[in-house]
Amino acid sequence: MITNVTETQTAVTKKVRKLKPARKQVKPGDVEKKEAPQTGKEYNIWYNKWAGGDREDSYSNKTKSQTRCNIKRDAGLTRANTTGVKYCCLFFARGCCPYGWECEYLHMLPDASTVLPDTSKDCFARDKFADYRDDMGGVGSFARQNRTLYIGRIKETGTGAETEEVVKRHFKEWGEIEKIRVLQYRSVAFVTYVSEQNAQFAKESMACQSLDNDEILNVRWATEDPNPESKVAEKRRLEDMGREAIQSKMDPRIVEAMRAVRALEEGVEFQDPELEIEELEDEEDARGAKRPRLELEAEPEPQPEEQKPTGLLSADTLESLRYFTEIRKRAAANGGIAVSSAPAPKPPPTGLGLAVYGSDEE
């Protein structure tokens, strides 16, 4: 018994591993900065290329990245862990941060459970825009939550399943993957992450990188899926996330009060969920015991149902007629007819009736 407890404690100790200080990925001057070849007359700082040349950069203009991030080796503690900064280092994702533990940003994968201070920024604290770029590159848009990456220029050397396995092996390093779709013979794949922050990190980490065949990948944001089922599923997922976020921020007492008010408005008796569970358990116990309670309890006397009036007259009119008929019977039994005490009506005036309006006075 003592040996089993010791083995369990050892296993728990091995799982809990403290992070070490982040290492410096490169030394100053190791990364050579190469300017893009001039293909036009004007340089567009938004698209980071020359304008006036080719519509898209050709394959020859894409150069392979000189560095690549290795999470197991490079992740560690930085100053951001003590200052409370929740954004990741962009150069750490690209594998070229020279500061290491002295960096002001996090050197680790973004945590999906961590809510960023500003939703209009990505996980690297870069401002998002209202719409995507024409080439679907850059930071992205705050108008839509995009978790899918477009991976182009893949060298296929096998079947679709083999290509999918290669893509999964290289992209699962940056976060949990929800699904992967490979378009065979088109050198294209779509990778969907569970969290948008992991997709942002993977986009920067795998830009201009290669898989197993020394290709240069073209990683950018994927357009919206035109499949109606996917749209409905995404809408339902966002609604569930919003509902959970609102419920987590609200006081449980306020939620119970709102439920009680809604029950009163709808005219339904409000019951506490915990009490309902207890009542259900009591009912199940009673059914299991099979006690003949119904036979012992006295049956309530059936109440006479009110007769609904039929015909043209209402119930009030029929009741009034019965009342006057009873009065007439009592008067006949006393030997006379009930005489009304009301004064007799005056005879109608003769003539044209001009005196009624006081025409003589005028």
C-alpha positions as CSV (number, residue, x, y, z in Angstrom):
1,M,0.0,0.0,0.0
2,I,2.8,2.4,0.9
3,T,4.5,1.6,-2.4
4,N,1.4,2.5,-4.4
5,V,1.0,5.8,-2.6
6,T,4.7,6.6,-3.3
7,E,4.3,5.8,-7.0
8,T,1.2,8.0,-7.3
9,Q,3.0,10.9,-5.6
10,T,5.9,10.5,-8.0
11,A,3.6,10.5,-11.0
12,V,2.0,13.7,-9.9
13,T,5.4,15.3,-9.3
14,K,6.5,14.4,-12.8
15,K,3.3,16.0,-14.3
16,V,3.7,19.3,-12.5
17,R,6.7,20.9,-14.2
18,K,7.8,24.4,-13.3
19,L,8.7,26.7,-16.2
20,K,12.2,27.9,-16.5
21,P,13.3,31.3,-17.6
22,A,12.8,31.8,-21.3
23,R,16.0,31.5,-23.3
24,K,17.2,33.9,-26.0
25,Q,16.3,32.5,-29.3
26,V,18.9,34.4,-31.4
27,K,21.8,36.7,-30.7
28,P,21.8,40.2,-32.0
29,G,23.0,40.2,-35.6
30,D,22.3,36.5,-36.3
31,V,19.2,37.3,-38.4
32,E,20.0,38.8,-41.8
33,K,17.5,41.4,-42.9
34,K,16.9,41.1,-46.6
35,E,14.9,43.7,-48.6
36,A,12.2,42.5,-50.9
37,P,13.2,42.7,-54.6
38,Q,11.7,45.7,-56.3
39,T,8.9,44.7,-58.7
40,G,7.2,48.1,-59.0
41,K,7.7,51.8,-58.6
42,E,6.0,52.3,-55.2
43,Y,6.3,50.3,-51.9
44,N,3.0,49.6,-50.2
45,I,3.7,49.5,-46.4
46,W,0.2,48.0,-45.8
47,Y,0.7,44.9,-48.0
48,N,4.5,45.0,-47.4
49,K,5.4,44.7,-51.1
50,W,6.0,46.8,-54.2
51,A,3.0,48.2,-55.9
52,G,2.6,48.5,-59.7
53,G,4.2,45.1,-60.4
54,D,2.7,41.7,-60.3
55,R,-0.8,41.3,-58.8
56,E,0.6,38.7,-56.4
57,D,4.1,37.9,-55.3
58,S,5.5,35.1,-57.4
59,Y,6.9,31.9,-55.8
60,S,10.4,33.1,-56.4
61,N,9.8,36.3,-54.4
62,K,9.0,34.2,-51.3
63,T,12.0,33.5,-49.2
64,K,12.1,30.9,-46.5
65,S,12.2,32.1,-42.9
66,Q,15.6,31.9,-41.2
67,T,14.2,31.0,-37.8
68,R,11.4,28.9,-36.3
69,C,10.0,28.7,-32.8
70,N,10.3,25.5,-30.8
71,I,7.8,25.6,-28.0
72,K,9.4,22.8,-25.9
73,R,12.8,24.5,-26.0
74,D,12.0,28.2,-26.2
75,A,8.9,28.6,-23.9
76,G,9.6,30.0,-20.4
77,L,9.0,32.8,-17.9
78,T,9.5,36.5,-18.8
79,R,8.9,39.8,-17.2
80,A,5.3,39.7,-18.5
81,N,4.6,36.9,-16.0
82,T,5.2,39.3,-13.1
83,T,3.8,42.5,-14.7
84,G,0.5,40.9,-15.7
85,V,0.8,41.4,-19.5
86,K,-1.4,38.9,-21.3
87,Y,-0.1,39.4,-24.9
88,C,2.4,37.1,-26.6
89,C,5.7,38.1,-28.2
90,L,5.5,38.3,-32.0
91,F,9.2,37.7,-32.4
92,F,9.0,34.7,-30.1
93,A,6.3,33.2,-32.4
94,R,8.6,33.7,-35.3
95,G,11.6,32.3,-33.4
96,C,13.8,35.4,-33.4
97,C,13.4,37.1,-30.0
98,P,16.8,38.2,-28.7
99,Y,15.6,39.2,-25.2
100,G,14.6,35.9,-23.7
101,W,13.5,36.3,-20.0
102,E,14.0,40.1,-20.3
103,C,11.1,40.4,-22.8
104,E,8.1,42.4,-21.9
105,Y,5.7,39.9,-23.5
106,L,4.8,36.3,-22.9
107,H,7.0,33.5,-24.3
108,M,4.4,30.7,-24.3
109,L,1.3,29.6,-26.2
110,P,-1.8,31.7,-25.7
111,D,-4.2,30.3,-23.2
112,A,-7.7,29.9,-24.6
113,S,-9.3,30.4,-21.2
114,T,-7.6,33.8,-20.8
115,V,-9.7,36.7,-21.9
116,L,-7.7,39.5,-23.6
117,P,-8.1,43.0,-22.2
118,D,-9.1,44.4,-25.7
119,T,-11.0,42.3,-28.2
120,S,-10.0,44.6,-31.0
121,K,-6.4,43.4,-30.7
122,D,-5.0,40.0,-31.5
123,C,-2.9,37.9,-29.2
124,F,0.2,40.0,-30.1
125,A,-1.5,43.3,-29.1
126,R,-1.8,44.4,-32.8
127,D,-4.9,46.3,-33.8
128,K,-7.4,44.5,-35.9
129,F,-9.3,46.2,-38.8
130,A,-12.8,46.4,-40.0
131,D,-12.2,44.2,-43.0
132,Y,-9.7,41.7,-44.2
133,R,-7.0,42.6,-46.8
134,D,-7.5,41.6,-50.4
135,D,-4.9,38.8,-50.0
136,M,-6.4,37.6,-46.6
137,G,-3.1,38.3,-44.9
138,G,-2.2,40.6,-42.1
139,V,-3.7,40.9,-38.6
140,G,-7.3,40.2,-39.6
141,S,-10.7,41.7,-38.8
142,F,-12.6,42.2,-35.6
143,A,-15.9,41.8,-37.4
144,R,-15.7,38.0,-37.5
145,Q,-14.1,35.4,-35.3
146,N,-11.8,33.4,-37.6
147,R,-10.3,30.2,-36.4
148,T,-9.4,28.7,-39.8
149,L,-6.1,29.1,-41.7
150,Y,-5.5,28.6,-45.4
151,I,-2.3,26.7,-46.1
152,G,-1.0,26.9,-49.6
153,R,2.0,25.6,-51.6
154,I,2.1,22.2,-50.0
155,K,4.2,19.6,-51.8
156,E,2.2,16.4,-51.9
157,T,4.2,13.2,-52.1
158,G,1.4,10.8,-51.0
159,T,-2.3,10.4,-50.6
160,G,-4.6,12.8,-49.0
161,A,-4.5,11.0,-45.6
162,E,-0.7,11.1,-45.6
163,T,-0.7,14.9,-46.4
164,E,-3.2,15.4,-43.6
165,E,-1.0,13.6,-41.2
166,V,2.0,15.8,-42.1
167,V,0.0,19.0,-41.8
168,K,-1.4,17.9,-38.4
169,R,2.0,17.0,-37.1
170,H,3.4,20.4,-37.9
171,F,0.4,22.5,-36.8
172,K,-0.7,20.8,-33.6
173,E,2.4,22.3,-31.9
174,W,0.6,25.7,-31.8
175,G,-2.7,24.6,-30.1
176,E,-5.6,22.2,-30.2
177,I,-6.9,21.5,-33.7
178,E,-10.6,21.0,-34.3
179,K,-10.5,19.7,-37.9
180,I,-8.2,19.6,-40.9
181,R,-9.4,19.5,-44.5
182,V,-6.9,18.7,-47.4
183,L,-7.7,19.5,-51.0
184,Q,-5.8,16.8,-52.8
185,Y,-4.0,17.6,-56.0
186,R,-4.4,21.3,-55.2
187,S,-1.6,21.7,-52.7
188,V,-4.1,23.4,-50.3
189,A,-5.2,22.6,-46.7
190,F,-7.5,24.2,-44.2
191,V,-6.7,24.0,-40.5
192,T,-9.3,25.0,-37.9
193,Y,-8.2,25.5,-34.3
194,V,-10.4,25.4,-31.2
195,S,-9.3,28.9,-30.2
196,E,-8.8,32.0,-32.3
197,Q,-5.8,33.0,-30.4
198,N,-4.0,29.7,-31.3
199,A,-4.9,30.3,-34.9
200,Q,-3.3,33.8,-34.7
201,F,-0.2,32.3,-33.1
202,A,0.1,29.5,-35.7
203,K,-0.3,32.0,-38.6
204,E,2.8,33.9,-37.6
205,S,4.8,30.8,-36.6
206,M,4.3,28.9,-39.8
207,A,4.5,31.8,-42.2
208,C,7.2,31.1,-44.9
209,Q,8.0,27.8,-43.1
210,S,8.2,24.4,-44.6
211,L,6.8,21.0,-43.8
212,D,8.7,17.8,-44.8
213,N,9.6,18.6,-48.4
214,D,11.4,22.0,-48.1
215,E,8.5,24.0,-49.6
216,I,7.7,27.5,-48.6
217,L,4.2,27.7,-47.2
218,N,1.7,30.4,-47.9
219,V,-0.3,30.9,-44.7
220,R,-3.2,33.3,-44.5
221,W,-6.7,33.6,-43.2
222,A,-9.4,31.5,-44.7
223,T,-12.6,33.0,-46.1
224,E,-16.0,32.3,-44.6
225,D,-17.2,28.8,-45.2
226,P,-20.2,28.9,-47.6
227,N,-21.7,25.7,-46.2
228,P,-25.0,26.5,-44.6
229,E,-24.6,23.8,-41.9
230,S,-21.2,25.2,-41.0
231,K,-22.7,28.7,-40.6
232,V,-25.5,27.4,-38.4
233,A,-23.0,25.5,-36.2
234,E,-20.7,28.5,-35.9
235,K,-23.7,30.7,-35.0
236,R,-24.8,28.3,-32.3
237,R,-21.3,28.0,-30.9
238,L,-21.0,31.8,-30.6
239,E,-24.4,32.0,-28.9
240,D,-23.3,29.3,-26.4
241,M,-20.1,31.1,-25.7
242,G,-21.9,34.4,-25.1
243,R,-24.4,32.8,-22.8
244,E,-21.7,31.1,-20.8
245,A,-19.7,34.3,-20.6
246,I,-22.7,36.3,-19.3
247,Q,-23.7,33.7,-16.8
248,S,-20.2,33.5,-15.4
249,K,-20.2,37.3,-14.8
250,M,-23.6,37.5,-13.2
251,D,-24.4,36.9,-9.5
252,P,-26.3,33.6,-9.0
253,R,-28.8,35.4,-6.7
254,I,-29.6,37.8,-9.6
255,V,-30.2,34.9,-11.9
256,E,-32.6,33.2,-9.5
257,A,-34.4,36.5,-9.0
258,M,-34.8,37.0,-12.7
259,R,-36.2,33.4,-13.0
260,A,-38.7,34.1,-10.3
261,V,-39.9,37.3,-11.9
262,R,-40.2,35.6,-15.3
263,A,-42.2,32.8,-13.6
264,L,-44.6,35.3,-12.0
265,E,-45.1,37.1,-15.3
266,E,-45.9,33.9,-17.1
267,G,-48.2,32.7,-14.3
268,V,-46.1,29.6,-13.5
269,E,-45.1,28.5,-10.0
270,F,-41.4,29.0,-9.6
271,Q,-39.4,26.2,-8.0
272,D,-35.8,26.0,-7.1
273,P,-33.9,23.6,-9.3
274,E,-32.4,21.9,-6.2
275,L,-35.9,21.4,-4.7
276,E,-37.1,20.0,-8.0
277,I,-34.3,17.4,-8.0
278,E,-35.1,16.5,-4.4
279,E,-38.8,16.1,-5.3
280,L,-37.9,13.8,-8.2
281,E,-35.8,11.7,-6.0
282,D,-38.6,11.4,-3.5
283,E,-41.0,10.4,-6.2
284,E,-38.6,7.7,-7.4
285,D,-38.3,6.3,-3.9
286,A,-42.1,6.2,-3.5
287,R,-42.5,4.4,-6.8
288,G,-39.8,1.9,-5.8
289,A,-41.5,1.1,-2.4
290,K,-44.9,0.7,-4.2
291,R,-47.0,2.0,-1.3
292,P,-50.8,2.0,-1.9
293,R,-51.2,5.6,-0.8
294,L,-54.0,6.3,-3.2
295,E,-56.3,3.7,-1.6
296,L,-55.8,5.0,1.9
297,E,-56.4,8.7,1.1
298,A,-60.0,9.8,1.0
299,E,-61.2,10.7,-2.4
300,P,-62.3,14.4,-2.6
301,E,-66.0,14.9,-3.2
302,P,-66.7,15.8,-6.8
303,Q,-67.9,19.4,-7.1
304,P,-71.0,20.0,-9.2
305,E,-70.1,21.5,-12.5
306,E,-71.8,24.8,-13.4
307,Q,-74.3,24.4,-16.1
308,K,-73.4,26.5,-19.0
309,P,-76.3,28.5,-20.5
310,T,-77.5,27.4,-23.9
311,G,-79.6,29.6,-26.2
312,L,-79.9,33.3,-26.8
313,L,-80.3,34.4,-23.2
314,S,-77.3,34.8,-20.9
315,A,-77.1,33.3,-17.4
316,D,-77.8,36.7,-15.7
317,T,-81.0,37.2,-17.8
318,L,-82.3,33.7,-16.9
319,E,-81.6,34.4,-13.2
320,S,-83.6,37.7,-13.4
321,L,-86.5,35.9,-15.1
322,R,-86.6,33.3,-12.4
323,Y,-86.6,36.0,-9.7
324,F,-89.6,37.9,-11.2
325,T,-91.5,34.7,-11.7
326,E,-91.0,33.8,-8.0
327,I,-92.3,37.3,-7.0
328,R,-95.4,36.8,-9.2
329,K,-96.1,33.4,-7.6
330,R,-95.9,34.8,-4.1
331,A,-98.2,37.7,-5.0
332,A,-100.8,35.3,-6.5
333,A,-100.7,33.1,-3.4
334,N,-101.5,36.1,-1.2
335,G,-104.8,36.8,-3.2
336,G,-103.9,39.8,-5.2
337,I,-101.6,41.2,-7.7
338,A,-98.6,43.3,-6.7
339,V,-99.3,46.9,-7.5
340,S,-96.4,49.1,-8.5
341,S,-95.9,52.2,-6.4
342,A,-94.6,54.2,-9.3
343,P,-96.8,57.2,-10.4
344,A,-98.9,57.0,-13.5
345,P,-97.4,58.5,-16.6
346,K,-98.8,61.9,-17.7
347,P,-101.0,62.1,-20.8
348,P,-99.2,63.3,-23.9
349,P,-99.8,67.0,-24.8
350,T,-102.2,67.9,-27.5
351,G,-101.4,70.2,-30.4
352,L,-98.1,70.8,-32.0
353,G,-96.3,70.7,-28.6
354,L,-94.7,74.2,-28.9
355,A,-95.3,74.9,-25.3
356,V,-93.0,72.2,-24.3
357,Y,-90.0,74.2,-25.6
358,G,-91.2,77.5,-24.0
359,S,-91.9,79.2,-27.3
360,D,-94.5,81.5,-25.8
361,E,-91.9,83.2,-23.6
362,E,-89.9,84.0,-26.7
